């Protein structure tokens, strides 16, 4: 494990602020620099969180004191941001979804491999003790073969929301934002890549899915259903059903107050509680980077896993004829 990782943060939006707060509780990470599109934006951020302000991403990447960069820019910028970070020799933690499609992901990861730098997609829930325990339970056969997975992640943003997530040209909508968690969890729970994909929903005139649902089928016969959206408030939980039991996850994404309940045929149920503050959740993510930075990837969220998720998101969108104006085309 690296004893100390000096972080730079690329962009200064809400998710960047959550990660900066997490670094305050990290055992290994220190915020040393922040890059913004303007000097004013960078200075305002560093006045609150610390670090050296840079009025451009290029200047941030030129800082020799930065070991790793957290990419917190909008989805459509991730491919080029990742390429730039890799060429600068920085370890990379890139906010999800990694890119707009699998072709962009493959293009960026090729440069990551060529430059030999660490890379992880920032699905912070994957680094949480609750998720690690869920994976262990399922791989140990606690509920037998997984047959069905149900998950939800959606929130109610106003129709006049000006965030990039409400712009279809930039990869907006529920599927690519919070829905990507459901796809990630479904693949994790089943332990396979899906071979059947169906996606449908309510699409806005701005080209994004407001409220939507998907169905995934897997080679083993397992199926996964999920609901998502940025204009619908959902329960935001997950359930896994197997041949000999079932697993209920009250709060799979933020892990802040929910319980994990294991029910098996003929046995008493087992409840575990994994409570994290939001700062702790992001601190664990930063510490996971430090723990595996020498190995160039983290087992909680590998590069192969990222590519599997992107290919699944592509296939879901293709089933609905859903494209983004700004995505890279072959």
N, C-alpha and C positions, 0 to 999 in steps of 0.2 A: 504493500500500500504506500502511495505517496503520502508523506507526512503533511505536506502543505501544497495546495493548488491555488495559484493566483488567477483569479477569474476576471475576465472582461465580459460585460453584458452588451450585446448588440441590440439597440432599440430601447425605448423608455416607456412602453405602455404598461397596461395592468399586469400582464403575466411577468414582465421584467421586474416589476415591483414585488410581486410575490416571491420570485426567486431571490431577489436581493435581501428580502426579509429572512428567507430561509438560510442564506449564507451567514447571517448573524448567529445562527444556532448550529451551524455546521462544525464538525470536529476537525475538518481538514481544509475548508475553503475560506478564502479571503477575497473580497471585492477590491480590485486595484484600479479598474478602469471601466469607463462607460462610453460607448459610441452612440451618437445620435445624428440626425440629419441636420442639426443646427447646434452651434455653440450654446445658445440659450437653453435648448432642451437638455443637453448633456449636463450643463451647470446646475440646472434646477434639480435634476435627478441626483447628482453627486452631493449637492448640499444636504439632501435628506439621507442618502445611503452611504456616502463615502466614495472614495476612488477618484481617479483623475478623469476629468471630462474631455471628450474629444468631439468636435463638431462634424466628424465624418466617420464612417465605418472603416475607411482605408487607414486613417490615422490610428484608430484603435488597434487594427491588425499590425501596424508598424511598431507597436510598443513592445520592446523586448522583455518587459516585466510580466506580460500576460502569458500564462501557460495554457489556459483553456478559455473558450468563448461559449457563452450561452446565447444562442440565436433566438431572439424573441420578436422577430419581424413577422409581418403577415405571410400567409402560406405561400403566395406566389413568388416570394423573394428567396425562399429557402434554398433552392437549388444553387443559385449563383452565390448566395452568402456562404453556403457550405464549401463550394469550390474555392472561394476566396480565402476562407479560414484554413482549408487544407494546404493551399499553396503558401500560406504564411507560416505553416508549421505548427498551428495551434490545435490542441485537442478540442473536440466539438461536441456540444450538447445542443441538439436542435429541437426546437419546439415542434409538437405534432400539429397536423399531419406533416410528415417530413417534406413532401413536395405535393404538387397537384396531381401527379400520376406516376406510374411505375417507371416510365421512360426517363422522367426527370430524376427519379431516385437512383436509377442505374447509372445515369450520366454523372451525377454528383459522387456516388460511392466509388466509381472507377477512379476518380481523382483522389479520394480519400485513401484508397488502396495504394495508388501510385506514390503518394506522399508519406505513407506509413504512419498516419496520425490516428489517435483515438476518435471513435465516433459512437454516439448513442442518440437515438430519438427520445425526446423527453416525455415519455409516458410515465409520469412520476408515480402513478399508482403501482407500477410494476416493481418499484423498489421498496414498497411498504411491507412490513412484516405480515400483514393480513394476506396480501396477494401471494407472498412466498409460501405461507401456510396452506392457502387454497391449492396452489400448484402441487405441493407435497401430498396433500390429502388425495387429490385426484389421481396422481401418478402411483400412489400406494394402493389404489383400488378401494378406498373407503366407501364408495357408493357403487362399486362395480363399474361396468362399462358405461360411459356417458351416453345417454340417449337424446336428451333435449337440454338446450340452454335458452333461457329467456333473460333479456336485459333491457334496461331503459336508461337513457340519458337525454334530457331535454330541459329547456328553460324558456321562460316567457320574456322575450325582448319586444319592445314596442315596434310596430310596423314602420315607424319613422326613424328607426335606429340607423345611425350613419356609420357604424363600424364596418370594416372591410368584410366581416362575416355576413353582411347583408348585401353583398355584391357578388353576383354569380361569375362575373368575369375574373374575379380574384380568388375563386375557389370557396365562395361563401356557402352558407347553408348548414343544416344540422349534421348531415352525413360526414362531411370532412372535418367538422369541429368536434362536437361531443359524440356524434355517432361513431367516430373512429375508435373511441374507447370500447363501445359495444362490440365492434368487429374484432378488436384486439382481444377482448375478454373471451369471446366465443371461440376464437382460434386457440387461445391458451387452454380453455377448459376442455375442449375436445382433443387437443393434441395433434391435430391434422390440419392440412390446408383444404378448404372447401372446393368441391367440384361442381356445385350448383349455386346459382346466385339469382336472386330476384329482389327488385327494389321498386317501391312505388310511394307516392305521396302527393302533397299539395305543393305546387311550385309557384313561386311569385313571378311577376312580370319582370323582375330584375334578374331572373335566371338562377335562383337558388331554391333549395327545398326548405319550406317553412316548417312542415310537419310531415314525417315520413316513417316508413317501416321497411324492414328487410328480412329476407329468409335466406339462410345458408344451408346447403346440404353437404355432407362429408362422405368420403369413401366408406367409412365404417357403417353408415346408415344413420348416424346422428344428425340432428337438425338444430339450428339455432335461429330464434326469432329475436328481433330487436326493434325498439321504437326510439325515435330521436326527433329533434327539431329545435329551432331557435325561437319559435313562436308558440310553444306548447309546454306547459309545466307538467312533467312526468314524475313518477315515483323515484326514479333514479336508483333502482336496486338491481340485483341479479339473482337468478335461481338456476341451479344445475341439478338435473334429474338423471339418476342412473338406475341400473338394473336392481340394485340392492339398497338404495337409499337416495337421499336428496340433500342438497346444500343450499341454504338461504343466506344471502349476503345483503345486509341492510344498507350498507353504504360502501360500495366497491370502489368508488372513484376518489373521494377525498379522505375516507377512512377516519372521519373525525368524531363520530358518535355512535356508529352502528355496531351490530353484533353479527358474528358468524355462527350459524346454527347447523349442526350436522345431525341428520336424522337417518337411522339405519334400521332395517327390518329386524324386529325382535330385540332391539337394544334401546337403552335410555338415550335420549338426545343429549348432545354435548354442545354447550354454548361457550364461545370464546369472545372476548371483547378486545379489540385493537383500537385504542383511542390515540389519535395524533392531532396536534394542532396543525394548522396550515403551514406554519413556519417549520415545524418538525418534518412534515411531509417533503418539503423542498430541500431541507437540510439533508435528509436521507438520500435524496437523488444526487446531490452534490457529492456526498460521501461515497456513493456507489461509483461515481466517476473516478474519484481518487483511488478507490480500492482496486480498480481494474485498468487504470490508465496505462500501465506498462504492457498489458495484454492487448491493447488497442480496441477492445470492445467489452461490454458488460454482459454477463450471462442472463441478467434479468430482462434485457432488451437487446438482442443481438442484431447485427446488420441483416442476417437472413430473415429474422422476424419482421423487421421493418419492410423488407421487400415483399414478404408474404402479405403484410397488411395492405401495402400500396396496390398490389395486384388484385387483392380482394375488393378494395374500394373501386378500382377500375372496372372490374367485372360487374359490380353492383350498379354503377352508373351506366355501363353499357346496356344492361338489361332494361333500363328506363329511357335510353336515348339521351342521357344527361351529360352534357359537356361544358367545359369552361373555355371562354374565348381566349384566355391568355395561356392555356396549357401548351406545353411543348408537344408538337406533332411529329410522328416518325416520317 
